[in-house]
Amino acid sequence: MAVLFRTVVVVAGVFIVGGCSSDRVVVEDINPLYSSAEFFAAADGRDLRTTVLGNPFGTPGFDQAVTALMTGTPVGPKTRFTTTPGPSANRDYSVTVVFNPSPDILAVDLCNVQSLPTAATKRPIVARAAFCAAGGEASAVSGYLDQATGPADPKFTALIRDMTLQLFPR
């Protein structure tokens, strides 16, 4: 009976801790054509055009905050995610990130989207991201965050870093 009680306590503890996690990231798709070597060749030492749609906090400079968090995440190659790429950018590659799309869209469908309506204050925050190669999706992830106070909130920072790592598997 004591073993059963301990098992129940451990399982309950796992559910309690899991329920308190600040973010959830789901890998939607890693296209069979995705290659970490191709990502490295396309982005190492280069700008990577990044489109950020939506702003769940309504704060100025939100897109720069997101790209700075992505750039600070060690994904392998030294890549500068930016909304204003310079001449080093390879135009065949890009990233699109959308926050609280309304109506919702799958991350795998983001590569050909120029604009998308979003619901700024919706909670939980829903984020979708896709790495695009030659206009098609190479990898796609979705992230969910129950609550955050702004782009500097450690929970939001963790969400963006986790999504970036999952978007570019090694």
Residue pairs with C-beta under 8 A, 6 or more apart in sequence:
22 145
22 146
22 154
22 155
22 158
22 159
23 143
23 144
23 145
23 155
23 158
23 159
23 162
24 143
24 144
24 145
25 141
25 142
25 143
25 144
25 159
25 162
25 163
25 166
26 141
26 142
26 143
26 144
27 139
27 140
27 141
27 166
27 169
28 106
28 107
28 108
28 128
28 140
28 141
28 142
29 107
29 108
29 137
29 139
29 140
30 138
30 139
30 169
31 136
31 137
31 138
31 139
33 133
33 136
33 138
34 131
34 133
34 138
34 139
34 169
36 76
36 168
36 169
36 170
38 133
38 138
39 75
39 76
39 77
39 93
39 131
39 138
39 168
40 76
40 77
42 48
42 90
42 92
42 93
42 133
43 77
43 79
43 90
43 93
44 76
44 77
44 78
44 79
45 77
45 78
45 88
46 79
46 80
46 88
46 89
46 90
47 79
47 80
47 82
47 85
47 86
47 88
47 89
48 79
48 80
48 81
48 82
48 85
48 89
48 93
48 94
48 95
49 82
49 83
49 85
49 89
49 91
49 93
49 94
49 95
50 66
50 67
50 70
50 81
50 82
50 83
50 94
50 95
50 96
50 97
51 83
51 94
51 95
51 96
51 97
52 62
52 63
52 66
52 67
52 83
52 97
52 98
52 99
53 96
53 97
53 98
53 99
53 101
53 113
53 115
53 116
53 118
54 98
54 99
54 100
54 101
54 116
54 118
54 119
54 120
55 62
55 63
55 99
55 118
55 120
56 99
56 100
56 120
56 121
56 122
56 125
56 148
57 120
57 148
57 149
57 150
57 151
58 120
58 121
59 65
59 150
59 151
62 151
63 83
64 83
65 151
65 152
66 97
66 151
66 160
67 81
67 82
67 83
69 151
69 157
69 160
69 161
69 164
70 81
70 95
70 160
70 164
71 79
71 80
71 81
71 82
72 161
73 160
73 161
73 164
73 165
75 164
75 165
75 167
75 168
76 168
76 170
81 95
82 89
92 133
92 134
93 131
93 132
93 133
93 134
94 111
94 131
94 132
95 129
95 130
95 131
95 132
95 167
96 110
96 111
96 113
96 129
96 130
96 132
97 127
97 128
97 129
97 163
98 105
98 110
98 113
98 116
98 118
98 127
98 128
98 129
99 118
99 125
99 126
99 127
100 118
100 119
100 120
100 122
100 125
100 126
100 127
101 116
101 117
101 118
101 119
101 126
101 128
102 117
102 118
102 119
102 122
103 117
104 126
105 113
105 116
105 128
106 128
106 140
107 128
107 129
107 130
107 137
107 140
107 141
107 142
108 130
108 137
108 140
109 130
109 137
110 128
110 129
110 130
110 132
110 137
110 140
111 130
111 132
111 135
111 136
111 137
112 135
123 146
123 147
124 144
124 145
124 146
124 147
125 143
125 144
125 145
125 146
125 147
125 148
125 156
125 159
126 142
126 143
126 144
127 142
127 143
127 144
127 145
127 159
127 160
127 163
128 140
128 141
128 142
128 143
129 140
129 141
129 142
129 143
129 163
129 164
129 167
130 137
130 138
130 139
130 140
130 141
130 167
131 137
131 138
131 139
131 140
131 167
131 168
132 138
139 167
139 168
139 169
140 167
141 163
141 166
141 167
143 159
143 160
143 162
143 163
145 155
145 156
145 159
147 155
148 155
148 156
148 159
150 156
151 157
